Amino acid sequence: MDLPEEVVDPEEFVRLSEHAEACRIRRSKDSVKLKLRTPRKLYTLKISSAEAEEVIKKLKCEIVEV
């Protein structure tokens, strides 16, 4: 089993979402962690709550709040 790959660029994360089955959103006090499940890999993105809303609007897959 592969380890998740952390993505640091939100634009790349949105691009990867085109091939994803689902995006899971985990919110904490000061940040948001987005987990993108593709057929081959799991990608994660950790960003601030303010930035997260912009990224979530652009995602092209099913969104699941965790």
PDBQT receptor file of N, H, CA, C and O in Angstrom, charges set to zero:
ATOM      1  N   MET A   1       0.851  -1.198   0.000  1.00  0.00    +0.000 N 
ATOM      2  CA  MET A   1       0.000   0.000   0.000  1.00  0.00    +0.000 C 
ATOM      3  C   MET A   1       0.887   1.249   0.000  1.00  0.00    +0.000 C 
ATOM      4  O   MET A   1       1.832   1.347   0.783  1.00  0.00    +0.000 OA
ATOM      5  N   ASP A   2       0.579   2.184  -0.871  1.00  0.00    +0.000 N 
ATOM      6  H   ASP A   2      -0.188   2.104  -1.507  1.00  0.00    +0.000 HD
ATOM      7  CA  ASP A   2       1.358   3.415  -0.964  1.00  0.00    +0.000 C 
ATOM      8  C   ASP A   2       0.947   4.416   0.107  1.00  0.00    +0.000 C 
ATOM      9  O   ASP A   2      -0.177   4.398   0.610  1.00  0.00    +0.000 OA
ATOM     10  N   LEU A   3       1.878   5.275   0.431  1.00  0.00    +0.000 N 
ATOM     11  H   LEU A   3       2.791   5.289   0.022  1.00  0.00    +0.000 HD
ATOM     12  CA  LEU A   3       1.579   6.371   1.346  1.00  0.00    +0.000 C 
ATOM     13  C   LEU A   3       0.863   7.479   0.583  1.00  0.00    +0.000 C 
ATOM     14  O   LEU A   3       1.055   7.617  -0.625  1.00  0.00    +0.000 OA
ATOM     15  N   PRO A   4       0.040   8.269   1.267  1.00  0.00    +0.000 N 
ATOM     16  CA  PRO A   4      -0.602   9.397   0.590  1.00  0.00    +0.000 C 
ATOM     17  C   PRO A   4       0.450  10.394   0.114  1.00  0.00    +0.000 C 
ATOM     18  O   PRO A   4       1.510  10.528   0.725  1.00  0.00    +0.000 OA
ATOM     19  N   GLU A   5       0.157  11.076  -0.957  1.00  0.00    +0.000 N 
ATOM     20  H   GLU A   5      -0.704  10.967  -1.453  1.00  0.00    +0.000 HD
ATOM     21  CA  GLU A   5       1.074  12.082  -1.487  1.00  0.00    +0.000 C 
ATOM     22  C   GLU A   5       0.519  13.455  -1.156  1.00  0.00    +0.000 C 
ATOM     23  O   GLU A   5      -0.628  13.765  -1.478  1.00  0.00    +0.000 OA
ATOM     24  N   GLU A   6       1.346  14.285  -0.504  1.00  0.00    +0.000 N 
ATOM     25  H   GLU A   6       2.278  14.034  -0.243  1.00  0.00    +0.000 HD
ATOM     26  CA  GLU A   6       0.887  15.627  -0.149  1.00  0.00    +0.000 C 
ATOM     27  C   GLU A   6       1.129  16.578  -1.312  1.00  0.00    +0.000 C 
ATOM     28  O   GLU A   6       2.223  16.637  -1.873  1.00  0.00    +0.000 OA
ATOM     29  N   VAL A   7       0.086  17.319  -1.660  1.00  0.00    +0.000 N 
ATOM     30  H   VAL A   7      -0.803  17.272  -1.204  1.00  0.00    +0.000 HD
ATOM     31  CA  VAL A   7       0.159  18.315  -2.718  1.00  0.00    +0.000 C 
ATOM     32  C   VAL A   7       0.221  19.684  -2.038  1.00  0.00    +0.000 C 
ATOM     33  O   VAL A   7      -0.524  19.940  -1.092  1.00  0.00    +0.000 OA
ATOM     34  N   VAL A   8       1.098  20.558  -2.511  1.00  0.00    +0.000 N 
ATOM     35  H   VAL A   8       1.703  20.350  -3.280  1.00  0.00    +0.000 HD
ATOM     36  CA  VAL A   8       1.217  21.877  -1.884  1.00  0.00    +0.000 C 
ATOM     37  C   VAL A   8       0.561  22.977  -2.706  1.00  0.00    +0.000 C 
ATOM     38  O   VAL A   8       0.298  24.063  -2.190  1.00  0.00    +0.000 OA
ATOM     39  N   ASP A   9       0.292  22.704  -3.989  1.00  0.00    +0.000 N 
ATOM     40  H   ASP A   9       0.506  21.821  -4.408  1.00  0.00    +0.000 HD
ATOM     41  CA  ASP A   9      -0.309  23.708  -4.870  1.00  0.00    +0.000 C 
ATOM     42  C   ASP A   9      -1.814  23.448  -5.023  1.00  0.00    +0.000 C 
ATOM     43  O   ASP A   9      -2.204  22.409  -5.555  1.00  0.00    +0.000 OA
ATOM     44  N   PRO A  10      -2.661  24.375  -4.565  1.00  0.00    +0.000 N 
ATOM     45  CA  PRO A  10      -4.113  24.171  -4.685  1.00  0.00    +0.000 C 
ATOM     46  C   PRO A  10      -4.587  23.988  -6.128  1.00  0.00    +0.000 C 
ATOM     47  O   PRO A  10      -5.525  23.231  -6.379  1.00  0.00    +0.000 OA
ATOM     48  N   GLU A  11      -3.949  24.672  -7.075  1.00  0.00    +0.000 N 
ATOM     49  H   GLU A  11      -3.188  25.287  -6.872  1.00  0.00    +0.000 HD
ATOM     50  CA  GLU A  11      -4.358  24.544  -8.479  1.00  0.00    +0.000 C 
ATOM     51  C   GLU A  11      -4.099  23.122  -8.993  1.00  0.00    +0.000 C 
ATOM     52  O   GLU A  11      -4.908  22.576  -9.745  1.00  0.00    +0.000 OA
ATOM     53  N   GLU A  12      -2.988  22.532  -8.593  1.00  0.00    +0.000 N 
ATOM     54  H   GLU A  12      -2.332  22.975  -7.982  1.00  0.00    +0.000 HD
ATOM     55  CA  GLU A  12      -2.685  21.155  -8.993  1.00  0.00    +0.000 C 
ATOM     56  C   GLU A  12      -3.707  20.197  -8.364  1.00  0.00    +0.000 C 
ATOM     57  O   GLU A  12      -4.123  19.225  -8.994  1.00  0.00    +0.000 OA
ATOM     58  N   PHE A  13      -4.102  20.479  -7.127  1.00  0.00    +0.000 N 
ATOM     59  H   PHE A  13      -3.764  21.269  -6.615  1.00  0.00    +0.000 HD
ATOM     60  CA  PHE A  13      -5.090  19.651  -6.427  1.00  0.00    +0.000 C 
ATOM     61  C   PHE A  13      -6.418  19.670  -7.175  1.00  0.00    +0.000 C 
ATOM     62  O   PHE A  13      -7.060  18.631  -7.327  1.00  0.00    +0.000 OA
ATOM     63  N   VAL A  14      -6.830  20.836  -7.640  1.00  0.00    +0.000 N 
ATOM     64  H   VAL A  14      -6.308  21.681  -7.516  1.00  0.00    +0.000 HD
ATOM     65  CA  VAL A  14      -8.077  20.963  -8.404  1.00  0.00    +0.000 C 
ATOM     66  C   VAL A  14      -7.966  20.174  -9.709  1.00  0.00    +0.000 C 
ATOM     67  O   VAL A  14      -8.921  19.518 -10.125  1.00  0.00    +0.000 OA
ATOM     68  N   ARG A  15      -6.804  20.238 -10.350  1.00  0.00    +0.000 N 
ATOM     69  H   ARG A  15      -6.028  20.771 -10.013  1.00  0.00    +0.000 HD
ATOM     70  CA  ARG A  15      -6.584  19.499 -11.597  1.00  0.00    +0.000 C 
ATOM     71  C   ARG A  15      -6.685  17.989 -11.356  1.00  0.00    +0.000 C 
ATOM     72  O   ARG A  15      -7.265  17.264 -12.163  1.00  0.00    +0.000 OA
ATOM     73  N   LEU A  16      -6.115  17.524 -10.239  1.00  0.00    +0.000 N 
ATOM     74  H   LEU A  16      -5.644  18.114  -9.583  1.00  0.00    +0.000 HD
ATOM     75  CA  LEU A  16      -6.174  16.099  -9.897  1.00  0.00    +0.000 C 
ATOM     76  C   LEU A  16      -7.602  15.647  -9.607  1.00  0.00    +0.000 C 
ATOM     77  O   LEU A  16      -7.928  14.474  -9.789  1.00  0.00    +0.000 OA
ATOM     78  N   SER A  17      -8.455  16.565  -9.159  1.00  0.00    +0.000 N 
ATOM     79  H   SER A  17      -8.190  17.518  -9.011  1.00  0.00    +0.000 HD
ATOM     80  CA  SER A  17      -9.830  16.201  -8.797  1.00  0.00    +0.000 C 
ATOM     81  C   SER A  17     -10.638  15.727 -10.005  1.00  0.00    +0.000 C 
ATOM     82  O   SER A  17     -11.663  15.066  -9.834  1.00  0.00    +0.000 OA
ATOM     83  N   GLU A  18     -10.198  16.050 -11.216  1.00  0.00    +0.000 N 
ATOM     84  H   GLU A  18      -9.365  16.587 -11.355  1.00  0.00    +0.000 HD
ATOM     85  CA  GLU A  18     -10.908  15.609 -12.417  1.00  0.00    +0.000 C 
ATOM     86  C   GLU A  18     -10.936  14.087 -12.513  1.00  0.00    +0.000 C 
ATOM     87  O   GLU A  18     -11.871  13.518 -13.077  1.00  0.00    +0.000 OA
ATOM     88  N   HIS A  19      -9.913  13.421 -11.963  1.00  0.00    +0.000 N 
ATOM     89  H   HIS A  19      -9.153  13.883 -11.505  1.00  0.00    +0.000 HD
ATOM     90  CA  HIS A  19      -9.804  11.962 -12.052  1.00  0.00    +0.000 C 
ATOM     91  C   HIS A  19     -10.193  11.279 -10.740  1.00  0.00    +0.000 C 
ATOM     92  O   HIS A  19     -10.069  10.060 -10.620  1.00  0.00    +0.000 OA
ATOM     93  N   ALA A  20     -10.652  12.038  -9.775  1.00  0.00    +0.000 N 
ATOM     94  H   ALA A  20     -10.752  13.028  -9.872  1.00  0.00    +0.000 HD
ATOM     95  CA  ALA A  20     -10.912  11.488  -8.439  1.00  0.00    +0.000 C 
ATOM     96  C   ALA A  20     -12.320  10.918  -8.312  1.00  0.00    +0.000 C 
ATOM     97  O   ALA A  20     -13.250  11.342  -8.997  1.00  0.00    +0.000 OA
ATOM     98  N   GLU A  21     -12.447   9.946  -7.417  1.00  0.00    +0.000 N 
ATOM     99  H   GLU A  21     -11.692   9.601  -6.861  1.00  0.00    +0.000 HD
ATOM    100  CA  GLU A  21     -13.750   9.369  -7.109  1.00  0.00    +0.000 C 
ATOM    101  C   GLU A  21     -14.479  10.250  -6.094  1.00  0.00    +0.000 C 
ATOM    102  O   GLU A  21     -15.687  10.463  -6.206  1.00  0.00    +0.000 OA
ATOM    103  N   ALA A  22     -13.739  10.764  -5.101  1.00  0.00    +0.000 N 
ATOM    104  H   ALA A  22     -12.758  10.591  -5.010  1.00  0.00    +0.000 HD
ATOM    105  CA  ALA A  22     -14.350  11.585  -4.058  1.00  0.00    +0.000 C 
ATOM    106  C   ALA A  22     -13.295  12.430  -3.363  1.00  0.00    +0.000 C 
ATOM    107  O   ALA A  22     -12.109  12.100  -3.369  1.00  0.00    +0.000 OA
ATOM    108  N   CYS A  23     -13.746  13.527  -2.765  1.00  0.00    +0.000 N 
ATOM    109  H   CYS A  23     -14.709  13.795  -2.760  1.00  0.00    +0.000 HD
ATOM    110  CA  CYS A  23     -12.877  14.377  -1.963  1.00  0.00    +0.000 C 
ATOM    111  C   CYS A  23     -13.461  14.428  -0.554  1.00  0.00    +0.000 C 
ATOM    112  O   CYS A  23     -14.607  14.836  -0.371  1.00  0.00    +0.000 OA
ATOM    113  N   ARG A  24     -12.688  14.022   0.425  1.00  0.00    +0.000 N 
ATOM    114  H   ARG A  24     -11.756  13.691   0.277  1.00  0.00    +0.000 HD
ATOM    115  CA  ARG A  24     -13.128  14.070   1.822  1.00  0.00    +0.000 C 
ATOM    116  C   ARG A  24     -12.555  15.320   2.473  1.00  0.00    +0.000 C 
ATOM    117  O   ARG A  24     -11.380  15.645   2.298  1.00  0.00    +0.000 OA
ATOM    118  N   ILE A  25     -13.396  16.012   3.225  1.00  0.00    +0.000 N 
ATOM    119  H   ILE A  25     -14.350  15.748   3.368  1.00  0.00    +0.000 HD
ATOM    120  CA  ILE A  25     -12.986  17.269   3.856  1.00  0.00    +0.000 C 
ATOM    121  C   ILE A  25     -12.979  17.082   5.363  1.00  0.00    +0.000 C 
ATOM    122  O   ILE A  25     -14.002  16.740   5.955  1.00  0.00    +0.000 OA
ATOM    123  N   ARG A  26     -11.835  17.303   5.979  1.00  0.00    +0.000 N 
ATOM    124  H   ARG A  26     -11.003  17.580   5.497  1.00  0.00    +0.000 HD
ATOM    125  CA  ARG A  26     -11.730  17.224   7.432  1.00  0.00    +0.000 C 
ATOM    126  C   ARG A  26     -11.339  18.605   7.946  1.00  0.00    +0.000 C 
ATOM    127  O   ARG A  26     -10.261  19.112   7.637  1.00  0.00    +0.000 OA
ATOM    128  N   ARG A  27     -12.228  19.208   8.736  1.00  0.00    +0.000 N 
ATOM    129  H   ARG A  27     -13.104  18.796   8.987  1.00  0.00    +0.000 HD
ATOM    130  CA  ARG A  27     -11.998  20.558   9.254  1.00  0.00    +0.000 C 
ATOM    131  C   ARG A  27     -11.497  20.496  10.689  1.00  0.00    +0.000 C 
ATOM    132  O   ARG A  27     -12.022  19.741  11.506  1.00  0.00    +0.000 OA
ATOM    133  N   SER A  28     -10.466  21.305  10.993  1.00  0.00    +0.000 N 
ATOM    134  H   SER A  28     -10.039  21.919  10.328  1.00  0.00    +0.000 HD
ATOM    135  CA  SER A  28     -10.004  21.475  12.368  1.00  0.00    +0.000 C 
ATOM    136  C   SER A  28     -10.118  22.959  12.707  1.00  0.00    +0.000 C 
ATOM    137  O   SER A  28     -10.623  23.738  11.900  1.00  0.00    +0.000 OA
ATOM    138  N   LYS A  29      -9.661  23.353  13.877  1.00  0.00    +0.000 N 
ATOM    139  H   LYS A  29      -9.251  22.720  14.533  1.00  0.00    +0.000 HD
ATOM    140  CA  LYS A  29      -9.839  24.745  14.316  1.00  0.00    +0.000 C 
ATOM    141  C   LYS A  29      -9.219  25.761  13.362  1.00  0.00    +0.000 C 
ATOM    142  O   LYS A  29      -9.859  26.750  13.002  1.00  0.00    +0.000 OA
ATOM    143  N   ASP A  30      -7.976  25.520  12.952  1.00  0.00    +0.000 N 
ATOM    144  H   ASP A  30      -7.456  24.717  13.244  1.00  0.00    +0.000 HD
ATOM    145  CA  ASP A  30      -7.251  26.539  12.182  1.00  0.00    +0.000 C 
ATOM    146  C   ASP A  30      -6.957  26.155  10.739  1.00  0.00    +0.000 C 
ATOM    147  O   ASP A  30      -6.485  26.993   9.971  1.00  0.00    +0.000 OA
ATOM    148  N   SER A  31      -7.225  24.904  10.348  1.00  0.00    +0.000 N 
ATOM    149  H   SER A  31      -7.609  24.224  10.972  1.00  0.00    +0.000 HD
ATOM    150  CA  SER A  31      -6.933  24.511   8.974  1.00  0.00    +0.000 C 
ATOM    151  C   SER A  31      -7.954  23.494   8.471  1.00  0.00    +0.000 C 
ATOM    152  O   SER A  31      -8.796  23.001   9.221  1.00  0.00    +0.000 OA
ATOM    153  N   VAL A  32      -7.852  23.199   7.184  1.00  0.00    +0.000 N 
ATOM    154  H   VAL A  32      -7.168  23.600   6.574  1.00  0.00    +0.000 HD
ATOM    155  CA  VAL A  32      -8.731  22.220   6.549  1.00  0.00    +0.000 C 
ATOM    156  C   VAL A  32      -7.844  21.249   5.797  1.00  0.00    +0.000 C 
ATOM    157  O   VAL A  32      -6.908  21.655   5.109  1.00  0.00    +0.000 OA
ATOM    158  N   LYS A  33      -8.141  19.959   5.930  1.00  0.00    +0.000 N 
ATOM    159  H   LYS A  33      -8.902  19.629   6.490  1.00  0.00    +0.000 HD
ATOM    160  CA  LYS A  33      -7.390  18.942   5.205  1.00  0.00    +0.000 C 
ATOM    161  C   LYS A  33      -8.316  18.328   4.169  1.00  0.00    +0.000 C 
ATOM    162  O   LYS A  33      -9.393  17.831   4.501  1.00  0.00    +0.000 OA
ATOM    163  N   LEU A  34      -7.894  18.365   2.923  1.00  0.00    +0.000 N 
ATOM    164  H   LEU A  34      -7.020  18.769   2.654  1.00  0.00    +0.000 HD
ATOM    165  CA  LEU A  34      -8.665  17.791   1.818  1.00  0.00    +0.000 C 
ATOM    166  C   LEU A  34      -7.975  16.507   1.378  1.00  0.00    +0.000 C 
ATOM    167  O   LEU A  34      -6.765  16.490   1.154  1.00  0.00    +0.000 OA
ATOM    168  N   LYS A  35      -8.743  15.442   1.257  1.00  0.00    +0.000 N 
ATOM    169  H   LYS A  35      -9.726  15.456   1.439  1.00  0.00    +0.000 HD
ATOM    170  CA  LYS A  35      -8.194  14.153   0.840  1.00  0.00    +0.000 C 
ATOM    171  C   LYS A  35      -8.877  13.746  -0.457  1.00  0.00    +0.000 C 
ATOM    172  O   LYS A  35     -10.100  13.618  -0.513  1.00  0.00    +0.000 OA
ATOM    173  N   LEU A  36      -8.087  13.546  -1.483  1.00  0.00    +0.000 N 
ATOM    174  H   LEU A  36      -7.094  13.650  -1.437  1.00  0.00    +0.000 HD
ATOM    175  CA  LEU A  36      -8.590  13.247  -2.818  1.00  0.00    +0.000 C 
ATOM    176  C   LEU A  36      -8.263  11.797  -3.152  1.00  0.00    +0.000 C 
ATOM    177  O   LEU A  36      -7.092  11.426  -3.230  1.00  0.00    +0.000 OA
ATOM    178  N   ARG A  37      -9.296  10.973  -3.351  1.00  0.00    +0.000 N 
ATOM    179  H   ARG A  37     -10.247  11.274  -3.289  1.00  0.00    +0.000 HD
ATOM    180  CA  ARG A  37      -9.089   9.566  -3.664  1.00  0.00    +0.000 C 
ATOM    181  C   ARG A  37      -9.202   9.358  -5.166  1.00  0.00    +0.000 C 
ATOM    182  O   ARG A  37     -10.265   9.560  -5.753  1.00  0.00    +0.000 OA
ATOM    183  N   THR A  38      -8.085   8.948  -5.790  1.00  0.00    +0.000 N 
ATOM    184  H   THR A  38      -7.221   8.783  -5.313  1.00  0.00    +0.000 HD
ATOM    185  CA  THR A  38      -8.101   8.584  -7.202  1.00  0.00    +0.000 C 
ATOM    186  C   THR A  38      -7.975   7.057  -7.270  1.00  0.00    +0.000 C 
ATOM    187  O   THR A  38      -7.692   6.422  -6.254  1.00  0.00    +0.000 OA
ATOM    188  N   PRO A  39      -8.178   6.464  -8.437  1.00  0.00    +0.000 N 
ATOM    189  CA  PRO A  39      -8.076   4.998  -8.510  1.00  0.00    +0.000 C 
ATOM    190  C   PRO A  39      -6.707   4.465  -8.060  1.00  0.00    +0.000 C 
ATOM    191  O   PRO A  39      -6.624   3.354  -7.535  1.00  0.00    +0.000 OA
ATOM    192  N   ARG A  40      -5.656   5.230  -8.255  1.00  0.00    +0.000 N 
ATOM    193  H   ARG A  40      -5.724   6.132  -8.681  1.00  0.00    +0.000 HD
ATOM    194  CA  ARG A  40      -4.320   4.741  -7.919  1.00  0.00    +0.000 C 
ATOM    195  C   ARG A  40      -3.748   5.281  -6.623  1.00  0.00    +0.000 C 
ATOM    196  O   ARG A  40      -2.943   4.604  -5.983  1.00  0.00    +0.000 OA
ATOM    197  N   LYS A  41      -4.138   6.478  -6.218  1.00  0.00    +0.000 N 
ATOM    198  H   LYS A  41      -4.791   7.029  -6.738  1.00  0.00    +0.000 HD
ATOM    199  CA  LYS A  41      -3.438   7.147  -5.127  1.00  0.00    +0.000 C 
ATOM    200  C   LYS A  41      -4.373   8.000  -4.286  1.00  0.00    +0.000 C 
ATOM    201  O   LYS A  41      -5.485   8.332  -4.697  1.00  0.00    +0.000 OA
ATOM    202  N   LEU A  42      -3.889   8.347  -3.087  1.00  0.00    +0.000 N 
ATOM    203  H   LEU A  42      -2.986   8.077  -2.753  1.00  0.00    +0.000 HD
ATOM    204  CA  LEU A  42      -4.592   9.285  -2.216  1.00  0.00    +0.000 C 
ATOM    205  C   LEU A  42      -3.734  10.542  -2.138  1.00  0.00    +0.000 C 
ATOM    206  O   LEU A  42      -2.553  10.479  -1.795  1.00  0.00    +0.000 OA
ATOM    207  N   TYR A  43      -4.338  11.683  -2.459  1.00  0.00    +0.000 N 
ATOM    208  H   TYR A  43      -5.298  11.734  -2.737  1.00  0.00    +0.000 HD
ATOM    209  CA  TYR A  43      -3.636  12.964  -2.392  1.00  0.00    +0.000 C 
ATOM    210  C   TYR A  43      -4.224  13.781  -1.253  1.00  0.00    +0.000 C 
ATOM    211  O   TYR A  43      -5.435  13.765  -1.033  1.00  0.00    +0.000 OA
ATOM    212  N   THR A  44      -3.368  14.496  -0.527  1.00  0.00    +0.000 N 
ATOM    213  H   THR A  44      -2.384  14.508  -0.706  1.00  0.00    +0.000 HD
ATOM    214  CA  THR A  44      -3.845  15.357   0.558  1.00  0.00    +0.000 C 
ATOM    215  C   THR A  44      -3.380  16.784   0.327  1.00  0.00    +0.000 C 
ATOM    216  O   THR A  44      -2.343  17.024  -0.290  1.00  0.00    +0.000 OA
ATOM    217  N   LEU A  45      -4.162  17.723   0.832  1.00  0.00    +0.000 N 
ATOM    218  H   LEU A  45      -5.005  17.528   1.334  1.00  0.00    +0.000 HD
ATOM    219  CA  LEU A  45      -3.829  19.146   0.757  1.00  0.00    +0.000 C 
ATOM    220  C   LEU A  45      -4.250  19.768   2.072  1.00  0.00    +0.000 C 
ATOM    221  O   LEU A  45      -5.406  19.647   2.478  1.00  0.00    +0.000 OA
ATOM    222  N   LYS A  46      -3.316  20.437   2.746  1.00  0.00    +0.000 N 
ATOM    223  H   LYS A  46      -2.377  20.535   2.417  1.00  0.00    +0.000 HD
ATOM    224  CA  LYS A  46      -3.613  21.115   4.005  1.00  0.00    +0.000 C 
ATOM    225  C   LYS A  46      -3.539  22.613   3.774  1.00  0.00    +0.000 C 
ATOM    226  O   LYS A  46      -2.490  23.138   3.401  1.00  0.00    +0.000 OA
ATOM    227  N   ILE A  47      -4.663  23.310   3.998  1.00  0.00    +0.000 N 
ATOM    228  H   ILE A  47      -5.515  22.883   4.302  1.00  0.00    +0.000 HD
ATOM    229  CA  ILE A  47      -4.707  24.758   3.783  1.00  0.00    +0.000 C 
ATOM    230  C   ILE A  47      -5.553  25.433   4.856  1.00  0.00    +0.000 C 
ATOM    231  O   ILE A  47      -6.230  24.776   5.647  1.00  0.00    +0.000 OA
ATOM    232  N   SER A  48      -5.495  26.754   4.860  1.00  0.00    +0.000 N 
ATOM    233  H   SER A  48      -4.945  27.288   4.217  1.00  0.00    +0.000 HD
ATOM    234  CA  SER A  48      -6.280  27.519   5.841  1.00  0.00    +0.000 C 
ATOM    235  C   SER A  48      -7.763  27.452   5.485  1.00  0.00    +0.000 C 
ATOM    236  O   SER A  48      -8.129  27.158   4.347  1.00  0.00    +0.000 OA
ATOM    237  N   SER A  49      -8.601  27.724   6.465  1.00  0.00    +0.000 N 
ATOM    238  H   SER A  49      -8.304  27.963   7.390  1.00  0.00    +0.000 HD
ATOM    239  CA  SER A  49     -10.051  27.656   6.263  1.00  0.00    +0.000 C 
ATOM    240  C   SER A  49     -10.519  28.621   5.182  1.00  0.00    +0.000 C 
ATOM    241  O   SER A  49     -11.403  28.285   4.394  1.00  0.00    +0.000 OA
ATOM    242  N   ALA A  50      -9.933  29.820   5.135  1.00  0.00    +0.000 N 
ATOM    243  H   ALA A  50      -9.214  30.093   5.775  1.00  0.00    +0.000 HD
ATOM    244  CA  ALA A  50     -10.335  30.823   4.152  1.00  0.00    +0.000 C 
ATOM    245  C   ALA A  50     -10.028  30.352   2.729  1.00  0.00    +0.000 C 
ATOM    246  O   ALA A  50     -10.871  30.486   1.842  1.00  0.00    +0.000 OA
ATOM    247  N   GLU A  51      -8.840  29.807   2.504  1.00  0.00    +0.000 N 
ATOM    248  H   GLU A  51      -8.155  29.699   3.224  1.00  0.00    +0.000 HD
ATOM    249  CA  GLU A  51      -8.459  29.317   1.175  1.00  0.00    +0.000 C 
ATOM    250  C   GLU A  51      -9.273  28.094   0.779  1.00  0.00    +0.000 C 
ATOM    251  O   GLU A  51      -9.564  27.895  -0.401  1.00  0.00    +0.000 OA
ATOM    252  N   ALA A  52      -9.638  27.283   1.745  1.00  0.00    +0.000 N 
ATOM    253  H   ALA A  52      -9.402  27.444   2.703  1.00  0.00    +0.000 HD
ATOM    254  CA  ALA A  52     -10.314  26.013   1.468  1.00  0.00    +0.000 C 
ATOM    255  C   ALA A  52     -11.629  26.222   0.733  1.00  0.00    +0.000 C 
ATOM    256  O   ALA A  52     -11.947  25.463  -0.182  1.00  0.00    +0.000 OA
ATOM    257  N   GLU A  53     -12.394  27.230   1.112  1.00  0.00    +0.000 N 
ATOM    258  H   GLU A  53     -12.136  27.847   1.856  1.00  0.00    +0.000 HD
ATOM    259  CA  GLU A  53     -13.688  27.447   0.479  1.00  0.00    +0.000 C 
ATOM    260  C   GLU A  53     -13.542  27.696  -1.022  1.00  0.00    +0.000 C 
ATOM    261  O   GLU A  53     -14.342  27.206  -1.819  1.00  0.00    +0.000 OA
ATOM    262  N   GLU A  54     -12.516  28.460  -1.403  1.00  0.00    +0.000 N 
ATOM    263  H   GLU A  54     -11.866  28.859  -0.756  1.00  0.00    +0.000 HD
ATOM    264  CA  GLU A  54     -12.270  28.729  -2.829  1.00  0.00    +0.000 C 
ATOM    265  C   GLU A  54     -11.932  27.435  -3.573  1.00  0.00    +0.000 C 
ATOM    266  O   GLU A  54     -12.431  27.195  -4.673  1.00  0.00    +0.000 OA
ATOM    267  N   VAL A  55     -11.079  26.604  -2.963  1.00  0.00    +0.000 N 
ATOM    268  H   VAL A  55     -10.673  26.799  -2.070  1.00  0.00    +0.000 HD
ATOM    269  CA  VAL A  55     -10.658  25.353  -3.600  1.00  0.00    +0.000 C 
ATOM    270  C   VAL A  55     -11.834  24.389  -3.709  1.00  0.00    +0.000 C 
ATOM    271  O   VAL A  55     -12.007  23.739  -4.740  1.00  0.00    +0.000 OA
ATOM    272  N   ILE A  56     -12.643  24.289  -2.655  1.00  0.00    +0.000 N 
ATOM    273  H   ILE A  56     -12.502  24.817  -1.817  1.00  0.00    +0.000 HD
ATOM    274  CA  ILE A  56     -13.771  23.355  -2.642  1.00  0.00    +0.000 C 
ATOM    275  C   ILE A  56     -14.767  23.686  -3.759  1.00  0.00    +0.000 C 
ATOM    276  O   ILE A  56     -15.338  22.778  -4.364  1.00  0.00    +0.000 OA
ATOM    277  N   LYS A  57     -14.978  24.967  -4.034  1.00  0.00    +0.000 N 
ATOM    278  H   LYS A  57     -14.514  25.704  -3.543  1.00  0.00    +0.000 HD
ATOM    279  CA  LYS A  57     -15.899  25.372  -5.104  1.00  0.00    +0.000 C 
ATOM    280  C   LYS A  57     -15.425  24.896  -6.478  1.00  0.00    +0.000 C 
ATOM    281  O   LYS A  57     -16.242  24.653  -7.366  1.00  0.00    +0.000 OA
ATOM    282  N   LYS A  58     -14.117  24.765  -6.653  1.00  0.00    +0.000 N 
ATOM    283  H   LYS A  58     -13.454  24.963  -5.931  1.00  0.00    +0.000 HD
ATOM    284  CA  LYS A  58     -13.553  24.406  -7.957  1.00  0.00    +0.000 C 
ATOM    285  C   LYS A  58     -13.441  22.901  -8.179  1.00  0.00    +0.000 C 
ATOM    286  O   LYS A  58     -13.204  22.469  -9.307  1.00  0.00    +0.000 OA
ATOM    287  N   LEU A  59     -13.604  22.096  -7.139  1.00  0.00    +0.000 N 
ATOM    288  H   LEU A  59     -13.796  22.447  -6.222  1.00  0.00    +0.000 HD
ATOM    289  CA  LEU A  59     -13.403  20.651  -7.263  1.00  0.00    +0.000 C 
ATOM    290  C   LEU A  59     -14.421  20.026  -8.208  1.00  0.00    +0.000 C 
ATOM    291  O   LEU A  59     -15.578  20.445  -8.259  1.00  0.00    +0.000 OA
ATOM    292  N   LYS A  60     -13.973  19.015  -8.960  1.00  0.00    +0.000 N 
ATOM    293  H   LYS A  60     -13.034  18.675  -8.919  1.00  0.00    +0.000 HD
ATOM    294  CA  LYS A  60     -14.806  18.391  -9.987  1.00  0.00    +0.000 C 
ATOM    295  C   LYS A  60     -15.144  16.951  -9.613  1.00  0.00    +0.000 C 
ATOM    296  O   LYS A  60     -15.171  16.081 -10.484  1.00  0.00    +0.000 OA
ATOM    297  N   CYS A  61     -15.401  16.687  -8.333  1.00  0.00    +0.000 N 
ATOM    298  H   CYS A  61     -15.379  17.393  -7.626  1.00  0.00    +0.000 HD
ATOM    299  CA  CYS A  61     -15.747  15.327  -7.908  1.00  0.00    +0.000 C 
ATOM    300  C   CYS A  61     -16.716  15.408  -6.731  1.00  0.00    +0.000 C 
ATOM    301  O   CYS A  61     -17.033  16.490  -6.236  1.00  0.00    +0.000 OA
ATOM    302  N   GLU A  62     -17.176  14.242  -6.300  1.00  0.00    +0.000 N 
ATOM    303  H   GLU A  62     -16.919  13.363  -6.702  1.00  0.00    +0.000 HD
ATOM    304  CA  GLU A  62     -18.087  14.185  -5.152  1.00  0.00    +0.000 C 
ATOM    305  C   GLU A  62     -17.369  14.699  -3.905  1.00  0.00    +0.000 C 
ATOM    306  O   GLU A  62     -16.193  14.399  -3.699  1.00  0.00    +0.000 OA
ATOM    307  N   ILE A  63     -18.071  15.471  -3.073  1.00  0.00    +0.000 N 
ATOM    308  H   ILE A  63     -19.026  15.715  -3.241  1.00  0.00    +0.000 HD
ATOM    309  CA  ILE A  63     -17.479  16.043  -1.860  1.00  0.00    +0.000 C 
ATOM    310  C   ILE A  63     -18.158  15.425  -0.646  1.00  0.00    +0.000 C 
ATOM    311  O   ILE A  63     -19.385  15.399  -0.551  1.00  0.00    +0.000 OA
ATOM    312  N   VAL A  64     -17.334  14.922   0.289  1.00  0.00    +0.000 N 
ATOM    313  H   VAL A  64     -16.337  14.943   0.212  1.00  0.00    +0.000 HD
ATOM    314  CA  VAL A  64     -17.838  14.279   1.492  1.00  0.00    +0.000 C 
ATOM    315  C   VAL A  64     -17.237  14.980   2.712  1.00  0.00    +0.000 C 
ATOM    316  O   VAL A  64     -16.017  15.015   2.874  1.00  0.00    +0.000 OA
ATOM    317  N   GLU A  65     -18.092  15.534   3.563  1.00  0.00    +0.000 N 
ATOM    318  H   GLU A  65     -19.083  15.505   3.431  1.00  0.00    +0.000 HD
ATOM    319  CA  GLU A  65     -17.620  16.155   4.812  1.00  0.00    +0.000 C 
ATOM    320  C   GLU A  65     -17.412  15.044   5.840  1.00  0.00    +0.000 C 
ATOM    321  O   GLU A  65     -18.279  14.192   6.034  1.00  0.00    +0.000 OA
ATOM    322  N   VAL A  66     -16.254  15.065   6.493  1.00  0.00    +0.000 N 
ATOM    323  H   VAL A  66     -15.550  15.758   6.336  1.00  0.00    +0.000 HD
ATOM    324  CA  VAL A  66     -15.947  14.049   7.511  1.00  0.00    +0.000 C 
ATOM    325  C   VAL A  66     -15.921  14.706   8.872  1.00  0.00    +0.000 C 
ATOM    326  O   VAL A  66     -15.681  14.036   9.877  1.00  0.00    +0.000 OA
TER     327      VAL A  66
